[in-house]
Amino acid sequence: MERDAAVATALIAAARELSLRLSRLSFGPPVSHVYDPLGYAWSGYECYLRRYAASARRILFLGMNPGPFGMVQTGVPFGEVAAVRDWLGISVPVAKPVRENPWRPIEGFACARSEVSGRRLWGLFRERFGSPEAFFAEHFVANYCPLAFFDRGRNLTPDKLPAAETAPLHAACDDHLRLLVSILQPAWVIGIGAFAEQRAAAALAGMPVRSGRILHPSPASPAANRGWATAATRQMQALGAWS
């Protein structure tokens, strides 16, 4: 239990430092608004870490950044409201960012929109492992970048930002990912989609960890809409990360 508490405490400190570091960055057009759930939705993320971050984890799943109806609302990576509330057992008050996007308001756990990527991801883990405790015994889920970017109502992923803005963003997120891996000591870092895999490979070069990728569960992907859970399971088995 002491080791578990120490790991959660270290991850909490790392997340706070990342949020502080990113708060010093600025983003120009077409970005109209930037959300940092590690600030206004900190209660959800802290609860997630304290409840489910333990000692060593064999597999770290790494996403790109928060979705507008997932972590942006709940503070939990891929945090589709129903999955976080009903399966992970987390339901906490979520504050408002200082500068709220009127095209993407923060409703917290009252958000009625479903984050499809999160519903698919946590749905697979629920189907395969049954309980959160069984899943988190060997796995953890995090995002490479905790920021969400918007052009009014349009979601902008980090790979769409200008190079001058992504360089300091990547530097901060790379440092945090290396710290995350040093704390959790996973044997595998599995990118959820190509971007996360590429950033993990760049950030973790030379570290004793294996990497791989599964298909991103986004509904924007035709392949993901043709049986994402089956495809992702087969990819994990082909890597040798799952039996």
Secondary structure by P-SEA (a helix, b strand, c coil): caaaaaaaaaaaaaaaaaaaaaaaccccccccccccccccaaaaaaaaaaccccccccbbbbbccccccccccccccccccccccccccbbbbbbbccccccccccccccccccaaaaaaaaaaaaaaccccccccccbbbbbcccccccccccccccccccaaaaaaaaaaaaaaaaaaaaaacccbbbbccaaaaaaaaaaacccccccccccccccccccccccaaaaaaaaaaaacccc
